Each structure stands twice: as structure tokens, then as C-alpha cells.
Amino acid sequence: MMAEDIIVKGKDVTVSFINKIGNRKEKKTVLEGLDFDVQRGEILGLAGESGSGKSTLAKAILGMVPLERGSIESKAENPQMIFQDPYSSLNPAKTISWIMQEPLKLGKKKYTGSERLAKVEEMLGEVGLDAGYMQRKPGELSGGQRQRICIGTALMQAPELLIADEPVSALDVTIQAQVLELMREIHRKKKLTILFISHDLRTMYNFCDRVMILQKGRIVECGKTEDIYSDPKEPYTRLLLESAGIV
């Protein structure tokens, strides 16, 4: 693989936090010695049980948590993240128009008010909503509609990397399928790189090009989705797949 095909590369990535227990401080290592890469244009699934370090790795890639050791090199312009809970991700007091304009106000390029409104209307169309949603507030929307707004807001600055942290787990099953189809279509149209974090291996099977398995802050297996699902090499991977009813 050529270097230009890699958009994020991690070497010996280690993250620890200090917990205070009474008068005593205790170091908890959340990620330990991770070597990985994210290929430009792929959908990489990041799987593992709760507490395995998935969300911490995502935040480390975005520079939101400091590294104790190692390095992360990212070539991604304007990386963005969408979160699990669309109910708490949006300011309930603001209109959808206001929420979706905010990234444009914070970006390097300056837009007029009318230009921002036009871009919001265009993006609403891309996520399957019409201009009538601009003056609504998050409390007036369903969970699926809110997550569409979260996705659209994340895309306003044309990111090269989108990190989706459990983006459909708070939604009903039928709505999950619709949101995943939307993300797949956006990935195809915009040639986005997506890091898709989930505990749901069934969802990943039809969505991700490759899957990386985390266990207690370490990478235990990484490869093409079809290879890992058909022939897992590690007992932990097989256990996850069995728990999901896949093998």
C-alpha cells in the first residue's frame, strides 16, 4: 500500500488516565501500544465490547485526548465526529438552521448569511430532509431525523474523515437501516473515509470494508470484513461473532 493511500496512521498509541481514589492516584491505561492505519476512502469498523477503548481511540485520532506514548499522523482535512445519542448532540434551544450554520461560521472560509442558508438547505436535501426543517427545533424531530441533522451538520465543512461513534445504536431497527443507507450513499458520493464504531457486529458485516477488533485497549485482529467474519483468528473475535449469532 502506498503512503498516500493512508489517511491516518498510528504508531505505539498509548493513552492513560489518572483516577483519584480517596487520597490515592491510580493510573488506568485505556489504549496500549496500538499500531494501525486508516485507508483513504474506506469504511473501517472498530469493534469491541464496552470499555475496550473504541471511543478513546476515536478521540485520540481527533486530538481530543493526549497520548502518553506513540504518535498519530493524520492527513484528513476537517475531520468530524457524530455521536451515539442524537438527543443530546443538538442544542434544544436552537433551530436546525442555526445548528447547521455554526460549522460554517467557525470555518476558515467566510460566508454571507444567504450563502450559509443556501448551504444548509442543500445539505438538508442530501440527508433526505426538506427546507421546512430549517425553522424547527430538535425536540420537534424523531430520533432518525435528529441523527440525519447530526450527519448533515458534521458534513457542512466537507470533512475528509467522518468518525461515527455508535451512530445508530440509539435508534429503532428500521430507522437504523435508513440511516446506514444514508451514510453509505454519502460515502459513495463524497468519497469520504469513515471510521465506524459499534458493538454490533451484524451491522458492520454489510457496512464496513475492514474491521479492527479491540480488547482491553489492544488490537487483537484487523483485516477485511469478509475474512474476519468467515475465518476469525483470535478466540476473542470468535466469541464476539458467536455472541452476535454470526458464527
C-alpha positions in Angstrom: 0.0 0.0 0.0 1.4 3.4 -1.0 1.8 6.1 1.7 -0.7 8.4 0.0 -3.4 5.8 0.4 -3.2 6.1 4.2 -5.2 9.0 5.7 -4.5 8.2 9.4 -1.6 6.2 10.8 -1.0 5.3 14.5 2.3 4.0 16.0 2.5 2.7 19.5 -0.6 4.7 20.5 -0.9 4.6 24.3 -3.4 6.6 26.4 -3.7 6.5 30.1 -5.9 8.4 32.6 -5.3 9.2 36.3 -8.1 8.2 38.6 -8.3 9.6 42.1 -9.4 7.1 44.7 -9.5 8.9 48.1 -6.0 10.3 48.6 -4.6 7.8 46.2 -4.0 8.3 42.5 -4.3 5.3 40.2 -3.2 5.2 36.5 -5.6 3.4 34.2 -4.2 2.5 30.7 -7.0 2.6 28.2 -5.1 2.1 25.0 -1.8 0.2 24.9 0.7 0.2 22.1 -1.7 0.4 19.1 -0.3 0.3 15.6 -2.9 0.9 12.9 -3.8 2.7 9.7 -7.0 4.0 8.2 -7.0 3.8 4.4 -8.3 6.8 2.4 -11.9 6.2 1.2 -12.6 3.1 3.2 -15.2 2.4 5.9 -13.2 0.9 8.8 -15.2 -0.7 11.5 -13.9 -0.5 15.1 -15.5 -3.2 17.2 -15.1 -4.5 20.8 -17.1 -4.8 24.0 -17.9 -1.8 26.2 -14.7 -0.4 27.8 -12.4 -1.8 25.1 -11.2 1.7 24.2 -13.1 2.4 21.0 -14.3 5.9 21.8 -11.0 6.8 23.3 -9.2 5.9 20.1 -11.6 8.0 18.1 -10.9 11.0 20.4 -7.2 10.4 20.2 -7.4 10.5 16.4 -9.1 13.9 16.7 -6.6 15.1 19.2 -9.2 15.3 21.9 -7.1 13.3 24.4 -3.4 13.4 24.9 -1.1 10.4 24.1 1.1 9.1 26.9 3.3 7.5 24.2 3.4 7.0 20.5 2.1 9.1 17.6 -0.9 9.6 15.3 -0.3 11.1 11.9 -3.5 12.4 10.1 -3.8 13.8 6.6 -7.5 14.3 7.0 -8.9 17.8 6.4 -11.6 18.9 8.8 -12.2 15.6 10.5 -15.6 15.4 12.2 -17.4 13.1 14.6 -21.0 12.1 15.1 -22.1 10.6 18.4 -24.4 7.9 19.6 -27.1 10.0 21.1 -28.8 12.4 18.7 -31.0 13.6 21.5 -28.1 15.2 23.5 -25.9 16.1 20.5 -28.1 19.0 19.4 -28.9 22.3 21.2 -32.6 22.0 22.1 -33.0 25.8 22.2 -31.8 26.5 18.7 -33.3 26.0 15.3 -32.0 23.4 12.8 -30.9 26.3 10.6 -28.8 27.8 13.4 -27.3 24.5 14.4 -26.2 23.6 10.8 -24.8 27.1 10.1 -22.5 27.0 13.1 -19.7 25.0 11.5 -19.6 27.4 8.6 -19.2 30.4 11.0 -16.3 28.6 12.7 -14.5 27.5 9.5 -11.7 29.4 7.7 -13.8 30.3 4.7 -16.3 33.1 5.3 -19.8 33.0 4.0 -22.6 35.6 3.9 -25.8 34.8 5.7 -27.7 34.0 2.5 -24.8 31.7 1.4 -25.0 29.8 4.7 -28.8 29.4 4.4 -28.4 28.1 0.9 -25.8 25.6 2.0 -28.0 24.4 4.9 -30.9 23.9 2.5 -28.7 22.0 0.1 -27.3 19.8 2.9 -30.8 19.0 4.3 -31.6 17.7 0.8 -28.5 15.5 0.9 -29.6 13.9 4.2 -33.1 13.4 3.0 -34.9 16.3 4.6 -36.5 19.4 3.1 -36.2 23.1 3.8 -39.2 23.0 6.0 -37.0 21.6 8.8 -34.8 24.7 9.0 -37.0 26.5 11.5 -37.8 23.5 13.6 -36.1 22.7 16.8 -34.6 19.3 17.8 -37.4 18.5 20.2 -39.8 18.5 17.2 -37.9 15.8 15.4 -37.8 12.0 15.6 -34.6 10.2 16.6 -33.8 9.3 13.0 -34.4 12.9 11.8 -32.1 14.2 14.6 -29.4 11.8 13.5 -29.8 13.0 9.9 -29.3 16.5 11.2 -26.2 15.4 13.1 -24.7 13.8 10.0 -25.6 16.9 7.9 -24.0 19.2 10.4 -20.8 17.2 10.5 -20.6 17.3 6.7 -21.0 21.1 6.5 -17.2 21.7 6.4 -16.6 19.0 3.9 -14.6 16.6 6.1 -12.3 14.0 4.6 -12.7 11.8 7.7 -16.0 11.1 9.5 -15.9 9.3 12.8 -19.2 7.7 13.7 -19.4 6.6 17.3 -22.3 4.2 17.7 -24.4 6.4 15.3 -27.4 4.1 15.1 -27.5 2.2 18.4 -30.0 4.6 20.0 -32.4 4.2 17.1 -35.2 1.7 16.2 -34.1 -1.1 14.0 -36.0 0.1 10.9 -34.6 3.6 11.4 -31.1 2.2 11.8 -31.2 0.7 8.3 -32.3 4.0 6.8 -29.5 6.0 8.5 -26.9 3.4 7.5 -28.1 3.5 3.9 -27.8 7.3 4.0 -24.2 7.1 5.3 -23.4 4.5 2.6 -24.8 6.9 -0.1 -22.9 9.9 1.3 -19.7 7.8 1.5 -20.1 6.9 -2.2 -20.9 10.4 -3.4 -18.3 12.3 -1.4 -15.6 9.6 -1.3 -15.5 10.0 2.5 -13.3 8.0 4.8 -15.5 6.7 7.7 -14.4 5.2 11.0 -17.5 3.3 12.1 -17.5 2.4 15.8 -20.0 -0.1 17.0 -20.5 -3.1 19.3 -23.0 -4.5 16.7 -21.0 -6.9 14.5 -24.1 -7.7 12.4 -24.4 -4.1 11.4 -20.7 -3.9 10.4 -20.8 -7.0 8.2 -22.7 -5.3 5.4 -21.3 -1.8 6.0 -17.6 -2.0 6.6 -14.7 -2.7 4.2 -12.4 -3.7 7.1 -12.8 -4.4 10.7 -10.5 -3.8 13.6 -11.2 -5.6 16.9 -10.2 -4.0 20.2 -10.0 -5.9 23.5 -8.9 -4.1 26.7 -7.2 -1.4 24.8 -5.3 -3.6 22.4 -5.8 -4.5 18.8 -6.4 -8.3 18.7 -7.3 -8.6 15.0 -7.7 -6.4 11.9 -8.5 -7.3 8.3 -11.1 -7.4 5.5 -14.5 -7.8 6.9 -15.3 -11.0 4.9 -12.0 -12.6 6.1 -12.5 -11.9 9.8 -16.2 -13.0 9.7 -15.6 -16.2 7.8 -12.3 -17.2 9.5 -11.5 -15.3 12.8 -8.0 -16.0 14.0 -8.4 -14.9 17.6 -10.6 -16.5 20.3 -11.9 -13.1 21.4 -13.0 -12.3 17.8 -14.8 -15.6 17.5 -16.5 -15.0 20.9 -17.8 -11.6 19.7 -19.1 -13.2 16.5 -20.7 -16.1 18.3 -22.4 -13.6 20.7 -23.8 -11.8 17.7 -25.1 -15.1 16.2 -22.8 -14.9 13.2 -20.6 -18.0 13.6 
